[in-house]
Amino acid sequence: MDDRSSLARKHRGARVCSEDIVDAETRSRMMRAVRQEDTRAELRVRRALYELGIRYRVRNNDLPGSPDVANRAHKWAIFVNGCFWHGHKNCTKTKSTSCSRVPRTRADFWSSKFAANRSRDAKRCRELRRTGYKVLFIWECELVHSDAVTERLPRFCDRKEERKQR
């Protein structure tokens, strides 16, 4: 009997993941394919904003944290975060109830990476707020119920005040 099967039995059927299921070259190619801009979630938020008649800019690299969507005239910024990469806690998509989901392989690396991502996100949010911006985080899992997000967007973007100014 090999060590893996005895170890798996010891943990009552828990899967032992000491190695990746694909080779390093394939994993590298898969990770390179993960998009950073124009993700499906980001495009859904942008489409909702457009349909509501709310104007915005993308590629805001000069603002702290490079928000996915921003309006400089009205000083608001929206970050559309992927639940996995930004360590969303209590996420319905990753089915995690108490903490973010961490891969079993190299768990220490991933835990510290997700903690650093959350810390960086909080720092950038504080920097934006110090400059007078309102900040909204939309999680990827929230877009499953896009009606709720669509209801939040006009309130966040102050559409009522914008109409009064015209």
N, C-alpha and C positions, 0 to 999 in steps of 0.2 A: 504494500500500500504506500503510495507516495505521500509526501508531507502535506501537499495541498489538500488532498481529500480528507486526511485526518484533521487538519486545521479547520477545514470547512465544517466537518461534523462537530467539532468542538464548539463552534460558534452557532450551532443549531441551524445549519443551512445557509448561513450568511455567505455571500459570494466573496471570495478572496481575490483581490485585484492587485497583485504585486507588479504586473506588467500591463502595458497598454495593449489593446486588442489589435492595433495596427502598427506597422513599422514606423520608425521615426520620420522617414521621408514623407510618408502618406499623412501622418499627423501634422507635420509642418505645412504641407500643402493645404490641408483642411483648415488650419488656423489662419493661414494667409487669406483664405477665401472669406473670412468673417468681415463683413463690411463695417466701416466706421462712419460713413456718411450715406445719406439717402437710404437708410434702412427701411424695411417695410413699416415698422412702427412709426418712424419719423414721417414717412410719406402720408400715413393715415392722419396724423395730427395736422400736417400742412394742408391736406385736402379739406379737413373739417374747418380750419381757419379760413381757407379760401371761400368755401361755400357760405360761411357766415359773413363774408365781406370784410374780414379783418386782414389788414395789410401787415406784412412782416418781411424780414430779411433772413437769409440763411448764410452760412459760412461766416459767422461772426468771430473770426479768429482774433480780433483785437480786443474783444471783451474778455474779462476773466472767466476761464473755464470754457470758452468758445461755445456758448449756448447753441443748441440746434436751431432755434427760432428766436428772433428778437425784434422788437420795435423800439428804435432809439428815441423817436419823438415822444412816445408815451411811456418810455422807460420800463419795459417789461421784457423778461426773458423766459424761455421755456426749454427745459432739458428733457429729452425723451430717453429714458434709461432702460437698457436691457436688464431684465431681472437677474440673470446669471452673472453678468460682468460687473454689475454694480452692487451685488450682494443684497438683493431685496429680501427683507425679513417678512415673515407671514405672507408669503407669496402663494397665490392659488395656482400659478403656472408650474412652479417647481415643487409644489406640494410640501413646502417646508413650513412648519408651524411656529418654530421658536427662533430659528436662525437661518442664515442664507445656506444654500446648498453648496457643499464643498466636494469636489471629486475625491474619490478614495485614493487614487494614485497621487503621490506627492502632496498630501493633504496640508503639510506645513507650508509649502510654497504657495498653494492656492489660498489658504487662510490669510496669510500675510498680504498677498496680492489684493484680495477683496477688502481687507481692512484698510490698506493704503488707498484703494479706489474710493471707499466711503469717506475717508479722511480728506482726500483731495477734493471730492465733491462738496463736502461741508465747508472747506476753506474757500473754494471758489464762490460758493453761494454767499458766504459772509462778505467777500470782496465786492460782489455785485450789489448786495444790499447797502453796503457802505457808500457806494456811488449813487444811490437813490433808485436802484432798479427793484421792481417786484420780481420774484422768482417763483416759478412753478415747476415741480418735477412731475412728470407723467411716466408711470411705470408701464412697461410693455404688457403686463398682464391686465392692466386697467383698460386696455384698448379692446379687450374681448367684449366689454360692455361699453361700446363707443358712444351710446346715447348719454351716459353719465358724463363722459369726458366732454362731449359736445355741449352739454348744459353748463359745465364749469368754465369753458373757454371764454364766452362773452362776459361773464362776471369778472373773470380774472383780467381780461384785456380792457375793461372799462368801456364797453361799447356805448353805454348810455351817455357817458360824459363826452365821448367822441361825437355823437350825434348832436348834442347840445351846442358844441363849438361850431358846427357847420352853418 
